């Protein structure tokens, strides 16, 4: 019996080649295009999700009152000041790219690192930076000559060796310095706004600023906004309340009428929410994400509507088949079992073949359901939605089970009308 049901379904597809071909090409192209767009959207939305404490990590933004713009640059001293004065701040770190850092080996091989970051040891508690070898991030960067390398950089400089504890010559601010490798961390993911191959002590960023501005107090000067400040807040911290407390902090440390106002930006909002921030670092475009999401949805929706229209157009053939079967003595139970088996075959076929043969499965599914289209409008459209719009076979299987039960037990929704159709 099952063999006959399968043969009947395949015969329908063979006799409606144009219908099957249009659906095959239309749905496959639509799903392929929409999936590519959704992969881009998912990647954009995944930025900084690898950091375990991302909901508690904030970047301090600096609003220039006179110029009415917001920048990411803050003073060097801000990180330690916030940690000392606000109990809500558990950890704080200052970061700045150390441009032009070069590492030299004894054989005169030079490795130029363009994304080296100067910071302090709290950075390992703020961001998720996995250290290799079970090392702890505590005090790794406390010494002036400390350096921590990424795994890929360590393999380039010390191939096949354990670099921890080894010395290496680094050129910083056009001066040779001896660095000691204190640790190695796993390469940071590409979908992170905090990326680097090397971490060093933050004091190496002070001399260039002092020389450029002819000062000696860049480490305590609140007008030298050339560093990025990161803070890790306690779990029960109220960011709005903390930002309100910043006003008193600014008046105390800057002036009675400070020209700078500090605010907090969550790590998860940096990549797509920094359109109005100057010098924001690595960012994306929220408009592009919304645009591609809308286009992907519309492509699938149009393809699904096209499928439904074509399927409705060929549904009359199923009525003739039911009429012929009843003429030859088929009873309601036989027709119901035939429909239920075809739904099961379509469901199994679609789940097994997933994307590549999705269109063939949907053609078979539509052929199965077309005989009761007039009475099963709700169930049918829900099935099409679950299969084409969400592309979720779990919902598809759920609706298939519902329809099978509807055939088996009278009283499910529209099943009474169908069961009485003779």
C-alpha positions in Angstrom: 0.0 0.0 0.0 2.7 2.4 0.9 4.4 1.7 -2.4 1.2 2.7 -4.2 1.0 6.0 -2.3 4.6 6.8 -3.1 4.1 5.9 -6.8 1.0 8.2 -6.8 3.0 11.1 -5.4 5.9 10.7 -7.9 3.4 10.4 -10.8 1.9 13.7 -9.8 5.4 15.4 -9.9 6.2 13.7 -13.3 3.0 14.9 -14.8 3.5 18.5 -13.6 7.1 19.0 -14.6 6.7 22.7 -15.2 5.1 23.2 -11.8 7.9 21.2 -10.1 10.6 22.9 -12.1 9.4 26.4 -11.3 9.2 25.6 -7.6 12.5 23.9 -7.6 14.4 26.8 -9.2 12.4 29.6 -7.5 12.7 28.2 -4.0 16.3 27.0 -4.3 17.5 30.4 -5.5 15.4 32.3 -3.0 16.6 30.2 0.0 20.2 30.3 -1.2 20.2 34.1 -1.5 18.3 34.6 1.7 20.6 32.2 3.6 23.7 34.1 2.4 22.2 37.4 3.6 21.2 35.9 6.9 24.7 34.5 7.4 26.0 38.0 7.0 23.4 39.4 9.5 24.2 36.6 12.0 27.9 37.4 11.8 27.3 41.1 12.3 25.1 40.5 15.3 27.6 38.0 16.9 30.3 40.6 17.6 31.7 40.6 21.1 29.5 37.7 22.2 32.6 35.6 22.9 33.4 37.7 26.0 31.6 36.0 28.9 31.1 39.3 30.8 30.0 41.3 27.8 26.8 42.6 29.6 28.9 44.0 32.4 31.7 45.5 30.3 31.4 49.1 29.3 33.5 51.6 27.4 33.6 55.1 28.8 32.6 57.7 26.2 33.7 61.4 26.4 31.2 64.1 25.4 32.8 67.4 24.4 30.4 70.1 25.7 31.8 72.9 23.6 31.9 71.0 20.3 28.8 68.9 21.0 30.3 65.6 19.9 31.1 62.3 21.5 34.5 60.7 21.3 36.0 57.4 22.6 39.2 59.1 23.8 39.5 59.5 27.6 42.4 60.5 29.9 45.1 58.1 31.0 44.2 58.6 34.7 40.5 58.0 34.3 40.6 54.2 34.6 42.3 54.1 38.0 40.3 57.1 39.3 36.9 55.4 38.5 38.0 52.2 40.2 39.1 54.0 43.3 36.1 56.3 43.7 33.2 54.1 42.6 32.6 50.7 44.3 30.4 49.6 41.3 33.6 49.5 39.2 35.2 46.1 39.9 38.0 46.3 37.2 39.2 49.1 35.0 41.8 49.2 32.2 43.3 51.8 29.9 44.1 50.8 26.3 45.9 52.5 23.5 47.4 51.1 20.3 51.2 51.2 20.4 52.0 52.0 16.8 55.2 50.9 15.2 56.2 48.2 17.7 58.8 45.9 16.3 60.2 42.7 17.8 63.7 41.6 16.9 65.4 38.2 17.2 69.1 37.5 17.6 69.4 36.6 13.9 68.1 40.1 13.0 64.7 38.9 12.0 62.1 41.7 12.6 58.4 41.3 13.3 56.4 44.4 13.0 53.2 44.4 15.1 50.7 47.1 14.0 47.9 46.2 16.5 49.9 46.0 19.7 47.9 47.3 22.7 49.4 49.0 25.8 47.3 48.3 28.8 47.3 47.0 32.4 46.7 43.6 33.9 42.9 44.2 34.6 42.3 43.7 30.9 42.4 39.9 31.4 39.5 40.2 33.8 37.5 42.5 31.7 37.7 40.7 28.4 37.7 36.9 27.8 41.4 36.4 26.8 42.2 32.7 27.3 45.7 32.2 28.5 47.6 29.1 27.4 49.3 26.9 30.0 47.0 27.6 32.9 48.5 31.0 33.6 46.6 33.6 35.6 46.1 37.2 34.2 46.9 38.7 37.6 50.0 41.0 37.4 51.1 39.8 34.0 51.6 43.3 32.7 52.6 45.0 36.0 56.3 45.1 35.0 57.4 47.7 32.5 59.2 45.1 30.3 56.3 42.6 30.3 54.9 41.4 27.1 52.1 38.9 26.3 51.9 37.4 22.8 49.1 35.8 20.9 49.4 32.1 20.0 50.0 32.8 16.3 52.6 35.5 17.0 54.4 33.3 19.5 54.6 30.5 17.0 56.2 32.9 14.4 58.8 34.2 16.8 59.5 31.0 18.8 58.5 28.1 16.5 58.3 24.8 18.4 59.4 26.4 21.7 57.7 27.6 25.0 58.1 31.4 24.8 57.2 32.1 28.5 60.1 33.5 30.3 62.2 34.2 27.2 63.7 37.6 26.4 63.1 39.5 23.1 64.2 42.9 21.9 61.5 45.3 21.1 61.7 48.7 19.3 59.4 51.1 21.1 59.4 54.8 20.3 62.6 54.3 18.2 64.4 52.8 21.2 65.5 49.2 21.9 64.0 47.7 24.9 64.3 44.2 26.4 61.0 42.5 26.9 60.2 39.3 28.8 57.4 37.1 27.6 55.1 36.6 30.5 52.4 34.6 28.8 50.6 33.5 25.6 46.9 33.8 24.8 44.7 32.2 22.3 44.1 34.2 19.2 41.1 36.5 19.7 38.1 35.8 17.3 37.6 37.9 14.3 34.1 39.0 15.5 35.5 40.9 18.4 36.0 44.7 18.5 39.0 44.1 20.9 41.7 42.4 18.7 45.4 42.4 19.1 48.5 40.2 18.7 50.5 41.6 21.5 49.9 43.2 24.9 52.5 45.4 26.8 52.6 47.7 29.8 50.6 50.9 29.3 53.4 53.2 30.4 55.0 53.0 26.9 52.2 55.2 25.5 53.0 58.1 27.9 56.3 59.4 26.4 55.0 60.1 22.9 52.2 62.2 24.3 54.4 64.1 26.7 56.9 64.9 23.9 54.2 65.8 21.4 52.6 68.4 23.7 55.7 69.4 25.6 54.3 68.3 29.0 55.4 65.9 31.7 52.0 65.0 33.3 50.1 63.1 30.7 49.5 60.4 33.3 47.4 62.7 35.4 46.1 65.3 32.9 42.4 65.2 32.3 42.6 67.1 29.1 44.8 64.5 27.3 42.1 62.3 25.9 44.1 59.8 23.9 43.2 56.5 25.7 40.2 54.2 25.8 38.9 53.4 29.2 37.2 50.0 29.9 35.4 49.1 33.1 33.8 45.9 34.5 30.8 46.8 36.7 29.4 44.7 39.5 26.4 42.5 38.8 24.0 44.8 40.6 25.4 48.1 39.2 22.9 50.6 37.9 24.5 52.3 34.9 22.2 55.3 34.9 22.8 56.0 38.5 26.6 55.7 37.9 26.5 58.1 35.0 24.6 60.6 37.2 27.4 60.3 39.8 29.9 61.1 37.1 28.8 64.8 37.1 30.1 65.3 40.6 33.3 63.4 39.7 33.9 65.7 36.7 33.4 68.8 38.8 35.8 67.5 41.4 38.6 66.4 39.0 38.3 68.6 35.9 36.7 71.9 36.8 33.5 73.4 38.3 32.1 73.7 34.8 33.8 70.7 33.1 34.1 70.7 29.3 33.9 66.9 29.3 31.0 64.6 30.3 31.6 60.9 30.7 29.0 58.2 29.9 29.0 54.4 29.5 28.5 52.3 26.4 28.0 48.6 26.7 30.4 46.3 24.9 27.5 44.7 23.0 26.5 48.0 21.6 29.9 49.2 20.3 30.0 47.4 16.9 26.6 48.5 15.6 25.9 51.4 18.0 28.8 53.8 17.5 27.6 55.7 14.5 27.7 59.0 16.5 31.0 58.3 18.2 34.2 59.7 16.8 37.2 57.3 16.6 35.0 54.4 17.5 37.4 51.6 16.5 36.1 48.5 14.7 32.4 49.1 13.9 29.7 47.8 11.5 26.7 49.4 9.9 23.3 48.8 11.6 21.4 50.1 8.4 23.0 47.3 6.3 22.0 44.7 8.9 18.4 45.9 8.8 18.4 46.2 5.0 19.7 42.7 4.4 17.3 41.2 6.9 14.4 42.8 5.2 15.5 41.8 1.7 16.1 38.2 2.9 12.6 38.0 4.4 11.0 39.5 1.3 12.8 37.1 -1.0 11.5 34.1 1.0 8.1 35.6 1.3 7.7 36.2 -2.4 9.0 32.7 -3.2 6.5 31.2 -0.7 3.6 33.2 -2.1 4.6 32.1 -5.6 4.6 28.5 -4.5 1.2 28.8 -2.9 -0.3 30.4 -6.0 1.1 27.7 -8.3 0.0 24.9 -6.0 -3.5 26.3 -5.8 -3.7 26.4 -9.6 -3.0 22.6 -9.9 -5.2 21.6 -6.9 -8.1 20.6 -9.1 -6.3 17.5 -10.2 -6.4 16.0 -6.8 -10.2 16.4 -6.7 -10.4 14.3 -9.8 -8.2 11.6 -8.2 -10.4 11.5 -5.1 -13.5 11.2 -7.3 -12.0 8.4 -9.3 -11.0 6.5 -6.1 -14.5 6.8 -4.6 -15.9 5.6 -7.9 -13.8 2.5 -7.6 -15.0 1.9 -4.0 -12.4 3.7 -1.9 -13.7 4.5 1.6 -12.9 7.5 3.7 -10.5 5.6 5.9 -8.4 4.6 2.8 -8.2 8.2 1.6 -7.3 9.5 5.0 -4.6 6.9 5.4 -3.2 7.8 1.9 -3.1 11.5 2.8 -1.5 10.7 6.2 1.2 8.5 4.6 2.0 11.1 2.0 2.5 13.7 4.7 4.8 11.4 6.6 6.8 10.6 3.4 7.1 14.3 2.6 8.2 15.2 6.1 10.8 12.4 6.2 12.0 13.2 2.7 12.4 16.9 3.6 14.1 16.3 6.9 16.6 13.9 5.3 17.4 16.0 2.3 17.2 19.4 4.1 18.4 22.2 1.8 19.4 20.5 -1.5 16.1 18.8 -2.1 13.9 21.1 -0.1 11.9 22.1 -3.2 11.1 18.5 -4.2 9.9 17.8 -0.7 7.6 20.9 -0.8 6.2 19.9 -4.2 5.3 16.5 -2.7 3.9 18.1 0.4 1.7 20.4 -1.7 0.5 17.5 -3.8 -0.5 15.8 -0.5 -2.5 18.7 0.9 -4.1 20.1 -2.2 -7.2 17.8 -2.0 -8.4 19.5 1.2 -7.2 23.1 0.4 -10.7 24.5 0.7 -11.2 23.0 4.1 -7.7 23.1 5.5 -6.7 26.7 4.6 -5.4 27.4 8.1 -3.4 24.2 8.5 -2.0 24.5 5.0 -0.7 28.1 5.3 0.8 27.3 8.7 2.6 24.4 7.1 3.9 26.5 4.3 5.0 29.2 6.8 6.9 26.7 8.9 8.6 25.2 5.9 9.4 28.2 3.7 9.5 31.3 5.9 11.2 29.8 9.0 12.7 26.8 7.2 12.3 25.0 10.4 11.5 21.3 10.0 10.6 20.9 13.7 7.6 23.1 13.1 7.0 21.4 9.8 6.9 18.0 11.5 4.7 19.4 14.3 2.1 20.6 11.8 2.3 17.4 9.9 1.6 15.4 13.1 -1.4 17.7 13.8 -2.8 17.1 10.3 -2.4 13.3 10.7 -4.2 13.4 14.0 -6.9 15.5 12.4 -7.5 12.7 9.9 -7.5 10.0 12.5 -9.8 11.7 15.0 -12.9 13.6 14.0 -13.3 16.9 15.7 -9.9 18.6 15.1 -10.5 22.0 13.6 -11.5 21.7 10.0 -11.2 17.9 9.8 -14.9 17.3 10.4 -15.7 19.2 7.2 -13.2 17.1 5.2 -14.3 13.8 6.7 -17.9 14.6 5.7 -16.8 15.5 2.2 -18.0 12.6 0.0 
